[in-house]
Amino acid sequence: MSKRGHRPAAGQTRCSIGRALEMLGDRWTLLILREALNGATRFSDFRDRLHVASDVLTQRLGTLVEGGVLDKHPYREAGNRSRMAYHLTPAGRELIVVFGALQQWGDTNCPHPDGPAVRRSSKTSGSALRVAFVDDDGTETAFDDVDLAAPVDARSPRPVA
Amino acid sequence: MSKRGHRPAAGQTRCSIGRALEMLGDRWTLLILREALNGATRFSDFRDRLHVASDVLTQRLGTLVEGGVLDKHPYREAGNRSRMAYHLTPAGRELIVVFGALQQWGDTNCPHPDGPAVRRSSKTSGSALRVAFVDDDGTETAFDDVDLAAPVDARSPRPVA
């Protein structure tokens, strides 16, 4: 990506959060991905659901295709010209855990008076789900017990982003 | 928040992701929060670790204090004037799951040649941790089995953001 401007230079950073943000970029990008996770595929789906300007949407979709989060495929409806549809790649579908975590945080910390708008559930059992830290045995660990510290060998040189 | 400009109007949205993003805002805000989760508290910690311009940092810290994610407390070192330190509130500390999810996604989908820079682990047992969806019994659910669909009564009117 060439347009950096005032942004942190995260492309080559050792930090995976910095790299993830380099890809996911800004709020429009995250909202576009949220709609993709909710089944939006067509340019008009994204535009109409988000009320986003077409030029902004074109740019963000292009970045997501380039970054391997969305795949672009032509489709054609009877009587219309060929258009593009955007589908999540496997990497894009894995973002469900990021969005689940954001949603859960929003529900707890900036709740809407009418309650949560989206329910996290299992497609097969219907059970309500939450996003949590688990170890290799699948045992859940409380947030307070989680350490995200860098290993000593990754602390030098100091991560920039 | 009054400065909307070209951004989605998410303040009153029913969607908790939109509300979370209204708070978390942009990439600088997320990087500031990442540093806060890594123990940064002083203005100079954030500025030096992120190479962020002071006016941008001041504005973003102010928004996070206003939003209840950071608390501001004065501190004073011998021979210096009083300065402000910024500590995560309980809501801020809960963001660890969002950052853990982002980091995990980045490690998998935009890996660094030297491997992950941060290890997610339990402070008490040292076990490696991952971010996952679990049900009330603590049973993990595969990403493919997760549904983030809106309940029918939340679909109307169509969520804007």
HADDOCK unambig.tbl for C-alpha pairs under 7 A between the chains (distance, minus, plus):
assign (segid A and resid 14 and name CA) (segid B and resid 112 and name CA) 6.30 0.50 0.50
assign (segid A and resid 14 and name CA) (segid B and resid 117 and name CA) 5.72 0.50 0.50
assign (segid A and resid 15 and name CA) (segid B and resid 117 and name CA) 5.51 0.50 0.50
assign (segid A and resid 16 and name CA) (segid B and resid 103 and name CA) 4.99 0.50 0.50
assign (segid A and resid 16 and name CA) (segid B and resid 106 and name CA) 4.69 0.50 0.50
assign (segid A and resid 16 and name CA) (segid B and resid 107 and name CA) 5.54 0.50 0.50
assign (segid A and resid 16 and name CA) (segid B and resid 116 and name CA) 6.74 0.50 0.50
assign (segid A and resid 16 and name CA) (segid B and resid 117 and name CA) 6.96 0.50 0.50
assign (segid A and resid 17 and name CA) (segid B and resid 102 and name CA) 5.67 0.50 0.50
assign (segid A and resid 17 and name CA) (segid B and resid 103 and name CA) 4.59 0.50 0.50
assign (segid A and resid 17 and name CA) (segid B and resid 106 and name CA) 6.15 0.50 0.50
assign (segid A and resid 19 and name CA) (segid B and resid 106 and name CA) 6.09 0.50 0.50
assign (segid A and resid 19 and name CA) (segid B and resid 110 and name CA) 6.66 0.50 0.50
assign (segid A and resid 20 and name CA) (segid B and resid 102 and name CA) 6.32 0.50 0.50
assign (segid A and resid 20 and name CA) (segid B and resid 103 and name CA) 6.98 0.50 0.50
assign (segid A and resid 20 and name CA) (segid B and resid 105 and name CA) 6.96 0.50 0.50
assign (segid A and resid 20 and name CA) (segid B and resid 106 and name CA) 4.71 0.50 0.50
assign (segid A and resid 21 and name CA) (segid B and resid 27 and name CA) 6.61 0.50 0.50
assign (segid A and resid 25 and name CA) (segid B and resid 27 and name CA) 6.62 0.50 0.50
assign (segid A and resid 26 and name CA) (segid B and resid 26 and name CA) 5.66 0.50 0.50
assign (segid A and resid 26 and name CA) (segid B and resid 27 and name CA) 6.43 0.50 0.50
assign (segid A and resid 27 and name CA) (segid B and resid 21 and name CA) 6.61 0.50 0.50
assign (segid A and resid 27 and name CA) (segid B and resid 25 and name CA) 6.61 0.50 0.50
assign (segid A and resid 27 and name CA) (segid B and resid 26 and name CA) 6.43 0.50 0.50
assign (segid A and resid 31 and name CA) (segid B and resid 161 and name CA) 6.95 0.50 0.50
assign (segid A and resid 38 and name CA) (segid B and resid 149 and name CA) 6.76 0.50 0.50
assign (segid A and resid 49 and name CA) (segid B and resid 160 and name CA) 6.19 0.50 0.50
assign (segid A and resid 50 and name CA) (segid B and resid 160 and name CA) 5.69 0.50 0.50
assign (segid A and resid 50 and name CA) (segid B and resid 161 and name CA) 6.20 0.50 0.50
assign (segid A and resid 91 and name CA) (segid B and resid 109 and name CA) 6.14 0.50 0.50
assign (segid A and resid 94 and name CA) (segid B and resid 143 and name CA) 6.93 0.50 0.50
assign (segid A and resid 95 and name CA) (segid B and resid 105 and name CA) 6.89 0.50 0.50
assign (segid A and resid 97 and name CA) (segid B and resid 101 and name CA) 6.16 0.50 0.50
assign (segid A and resid 97 and name CA) (segid B and resid 132 and name CA) 6.82 0.50 0.50
assign (segid A and resid 98 and name CA) (segid B and resid 98 and name CA) 6.09 0.50 0.50
assign (segid A and resid 98 and name CA) (segid B and resid 101 and name CA) 5.07 0.50 0.50
assign (segid A and resid 98 and name CA) (segid B and resid 102 and name CA) 5.84 0.50 0.50
assign (segid A and resid 101 and name CA) (segid B and resid 97 and name CA) 6.15 0.50 0.50
assign (segid A and resid 101 and name CA) (segid B and resid 98 and name CA) 5.06 0.50 0.50
assign (segid A and resid 102 and name CA) (segid B and resid 17 and name CA) 5.67 0.50 0.50
assign (segid A and resid 102 and name CA) (segid B and resid 20 and name CA) 6.33 0.50 0.50
assign (segid A and resid 102 and name CA) (segid B and resid 98 and name CA) 5.85 0.50 0.50
assign (segid A and resid 103 and name CA) (segid B and resid 16 and name CA) 4.99 0.50 0.50
assign (segid A and resid 103 and name CA) (segid B and resid 17 and name CA) 4.61 0.50 0.50
assign (segid A and resid 103 and name CA) (segid B and resid 20 and name CA) 7.00 0.50 0.50
assign (segid A and resid 105 and name CA) (segid B and resid 20 and name CA) 6.97 0.50 0.50
assign (segid A and resid 105 and name CA) (segid B and resid 95 and name CA) 6.90 0.50 0.50
assign (segid A and resid 106 and name CA) (segid B and resid 16 and name CA) 4.67 0.50 0.50
assign (segid A and resid 106 and name CA) (segid B and resid 17 and name CA) 6.13 0.50 0.50
assign (segid A and resid 106 and name CA) (segid B and resid 19 and name CA) 6.09 0.50 0.50
assign (segid A and resid 106 and name CA) (segid B and resid 20 and name CA) 4.71 0.50 0.50
assign (segid A and resid 107 and name CA) (segid B and resid 16 and name CA) 5.55 0.50 0.50
assign (segid A and resid 109 and name CA) (segid B and resid 91 and name CA) 6.13 0.50 0.50
assign (segid A and resid 110 and name CA) (segid B and resid 19 and name CA) 6.67 0.50 0.50
assign (segid A and resid 112 and name CA) (segid B and resid 14 and name CA) 6.33 0.50 0.50
assign (segid A and resid 116 and name CA) (segid B and resid 16 and name CA) 6.75 0.50 0.50
assign (segid A and resid 117 and name CA) (segid B and resid 14 and name CA) 5.75 0.50 0.50
assign (segid A and resid 117 and name CA) (segid B and resid 15 and name CA) 5.52 0.50 0.50
assign (segid A and resid 117 and name CA) (segid B and resid 16 and name CA) 6.95 0.50 0.50
assign (segid A and resid 117 and name CA) (segid B and resid 150 and name CA) 5.66 0.50 0.50
assign (segid A and resid 117 and name CA) (segid B and resid 151 and name CA) 6.78 0.50 0.50
assign (segid A and resid 117 and name CA) (segid B and resid 154 and name CA) 5.45 0.50 0.50
assign (segid A and resid 118 and name CA) (segid B and resid 148 and name CA) 6.02 0.50 0.50
assign (segid A and resid 118 and name CA) (segid B and resid 149 and name CA) 5.70 0.50 0.50
assign (segid A and resid 118 and name CA) (segid B and resid 150 and name CA) 4.12 0.50 0.50
assign (segid A and resid 118 and name CA) (segid B and resid 151 and name CA) 6.23 0.50 0.50
assign (segid A and resid 119 and name CA) (segid B and resid 148 and name CA) 5.73 0.50 0.50
assign (segid A and resid 119 and name CA) (segid B and resid 149 and name CA) 6.21 0.50 0.50
assign (segid A and resid 119 and name CA) (segid B and resid 150 and name CA) 6.07 0.50 0.50
assign (segid A and resid 119 and name CA) (segid B and resid 151 and name CA) 6.74 0.50 0.50
assign (segid A and resid 120 and name CA) (segid B and resid 146 and name CA) 6.88 0.50 0.50
assign (segid A and resid 120 and name CA) (segid B and resid 147 and name CA) 5.80 0.50 0.50
assign (segid A and resid 120 and name CA) (segid B and resid 148 and name CA) 4.78 0.50 0.50
assign (segid A and resid 121 and name CA) (segid B and resid 146 and name CA) 5.83 0.50 0.50
assign (segid A and resid 121 and name CA) (segid B and resid 147 and name CA) 5.29 0.50 0.50
assign (segid A and resid 121 and name CA) (segid B and resid 148 and name CA) 6.67 0.50 0.50
assign (segid A and resid 122 and name CA) (segid B and resid 145 and name CA) 5.56 0.50 0.50
assign (segid A and resid 122 and name CA) (segid B and resid 146 and name CA) 4.93 0.50 0.50
assign (segid A and resid 122 and name CA) (segid B and resid 147 and name CA) 6.01 0.50 0.50
assign (segid A and resid 123 and name CA) (segid B and resid 145 and name CA) 5.22 0.50 0.50
assign (segid A and resid 123 and name CA) (segid B and resid 146 and name CA) 5.86 0.50 0.50
assign (segid A and resid 123 and name CA) (segid B and resid 147 and name CA) 5.80 0.50 0.50
assign (segid A and resid 124 and name CA) (segid B and resid 145 and name CA) 6.72 0.50 0.50
assign (segid A and resid 127 and name CA) (segid B and resid 135 and name CA) 6.30 0.50 0.50
assign (segid A and resid 128 and name CA) (segid B and resid 135 and name CA) 5.90 0.50 0.50
assign (segid A and resid 129 and name CA) (segid B and resid 133 and name CA) 5.95 0.50 0.50
assign (segid A and resid 129 and name CA) (segid B and resid 134 and name CA) 5.32 0.50 0.50
assign (segid A and resid 129 and name CA) (segid B and resid 135 and name CA) 4.49 0.50 0.50
assign (segid A and resid 129 and name CA) (segid B and resid 136 and name CA) 6.94 0.50 0.50
assign (segid A and resid 130 and name CA) (segid B and resid 133 and name CA) 5.45 0.50 0.50
assign (segid A and resid 130 and name CA) (segid B and resid 134 and name CA) 5.50 0.50 0.50
assign (segid A and resid 130 and name CA) (segid B and resid 135 and name CA) 6.34 0.50 0.50
assign (segid A and resid 131 and name CA) (segid B and resid 131 and name CA) 6.77 0.50 0.50
assign (segid A and resid 131 and name CA) (segid B and resid 132 and name CA) 5.59 0.50 0.50
assign (segid A and resid 131 and name CA) (segid B and resid 133 and name CA) 4.57 0.50 0.50
assign (segid A and resid 131 and name CA) (segid B and resid 134 and name CA) 6.29 0.50 0.50
assign (segid A and resid 132 and name CA) (segid B and resid 97 and name CA) 6.81 0.50 0.50
assign (segid A and resid 132 and name CA) (segid B and resid 131 and name CA) 5.59 0.50 0.50
assign (segid A and resid 132 and name CA) (segid B and resid 132 and name CA) 5.57 0.50 0.50
assign (segid A and resid 132 and name CA) (segid B and resid 133 and name CA) 6.23 0.50 0.50
assign (segid A and resid 132 and name CA) (segid B and resid 134 and name CA) 6.68 0.50 0.50
assign (segid A and resid 133 and name CA) (segid B and resid 129 and name CA) 5.96 0.50 0.50
assign (segid A and resid 133 and name CA) (segid B and resid 130 and name CA) 5.45 0.50 0.50
assign (segid A and resid 133 and name CA) (segid B and resid 131 and name CA) 4.56 0.50 0.50
assign (segid A and resid 133 and name CA) (segid B and resid 132 and name CA) 6.22 0.50 0.50
assign (segid A and resid 134 and name CA) (segid B and resid 129 and name CA) 5.32 0.50 0.50
assign (segid A and resid 134 and name CA) (segid B and resid 130 and name CA) 5.50 0.50 0.50
assign (segid A and resid 134 and name CA) (segid B and resid 131 and name CA) 6.29 0.50 0.50
assign (segid A and resid 134 and name CA) (segid B and resid 132 and name CA) 6.68 0.50 0.50
assign (segid A and resid 135 and name CA) (segid B and resid 127 and name CA) 6.30 0.50 0.50
assign (segid A and resid 135 and name CA) (segid B and resid 128 and name CA) 5.90 0.50 0.50
assign (segid A and resid 135 and name CA) (segid B and resid 129 and name CA) 4.49 0.50 0.50
assign (segid A and resid 135 and name CA) (segid B and resid 130 and name CA) 6.35 0.50 0.50
assign (segid A and resid 136 and name CA) (segid B and resid 129 and name CA) 6.95 0.50 0.50
assign (segid A and resid 138 and name CA) (segid B and resid 140 and name CA) 6.57 0.50 0.50
assign (segid A and resid 140 and name CA) (segid B and resid 138 and name CA) 6.57 0.50 0.50
assign (segid A and resid 143 and name CA) (segid B and resid 94 and name CA) 6.93 0.50 0.50
assign (segid A and resid 145 and name CA) (segid B and resid 122 and name CA) 5.55 0.50 0.50
assign (segid A and resid 145 and name CA) (segid B and resid 123 and name CA) 5.21 0.50 0.50
assign (segid A and resid 145 and name CA) (segid B and resid 124 and name CA) 6.71 0.50 0.50
assign (segid A and resid 146 and name CA) (segid B and resid 120 and name CA) 6.88 0.50 0.50
assign (segid A and resid 146 and name CA) (segid B and resid 121 and name CA) 5.83 0.50 0.50
assign (segid A and resid 146 and name CA) (segid B and resid 122 and name CA) 4.92 0.50 0.50
assign (segid A and resid 146 and name CA) (segid B and resid 123 and name CA) 5.85 0.50 0.50
assign (segid A and resid 147 and name CA) (segid B and resid 120 and name CA) 5.80 0.50 0.50
assign (segid A and resid 147 and name CA) (segid B and resid 121 and name CA) 5.28 0.50 0.50
assign (segid A and resid 147 and name CA) (segid B and resid 122 and name CA) 5.99 0.50 0.50
assign (segid A and resid 147 and name CA) (segid B and resid 123 and name CA) 5.78 0.50 0.50
assign (segid A and resid 148 and name CA) (segid B and resid 118 and name CA) 6.01 0.50 0.50
assign (segid A and resid 148 and name CA) (segid B and resid 119 and name CA) 5.73 0.50 0.50
assign (segid A and resid 148 and name CA) (segid B and resid 120 and name CA) 4.79 0.50 0.50
assign (segid A and resid 148 and name CA) (segid B and resid 121 and name CA) 6.67 0.50 0.50
assign (segid A and resid 149 and name CA) (segid B and resid 38 and name CA) 6.78 0.50 0.50
assign (segid A and resid 149 and name CA) (segid B and resid 118 and name CA) 5.68 0.50 0.50
assign (segid A and resid 149 and name CA) (segid B and resid 119 and name CA) 6.19 0.50 0.50
assign (segid A and resid 150 and name CA) (segid B and resid 117 and name CA) 5.64 0.50 0.50
assign (segid A and resid 150 and name CA) (segid B and resid 118 and name CA) 4.11 0.50 0.50
assign (segid A and resid 150 and name CA) (segid B and resid 119 and name CA) 6.06 0.50 0.50
assign (segid A and resid 151 and name CA) (segid B and resid 117 and name CA) 6.79 0.50 0.50
assign (segid A and resid 151 and name CA) (segid B and resid 118 and name CA) 6.23 0.50 0.50
assign (segid A and resid 151 and name CA) (segid B and resid 119 and name CA) 6.71 0.50 0.50
assign (segid A and resid 154 and name CA) (segid B and resid 117 and name CA) 5.44 0.50 0.50
assign (segid A and resid 160 and name CA) (segid B and resid 49 and name CA) 6.23 0.50 0.50
assign (segid A and resid 160 and name CA) (segid B and resid 50 and name CA) 5.74 0.50 0.50
assign (segid A and resid 161 and name CA) (segid B and resid 31 and name CA) 6.98 0.50 0.50
assign (segid A and resid 161 and name CA) (segid B and resid 50 and name CA) 6.21 0.50 0.50
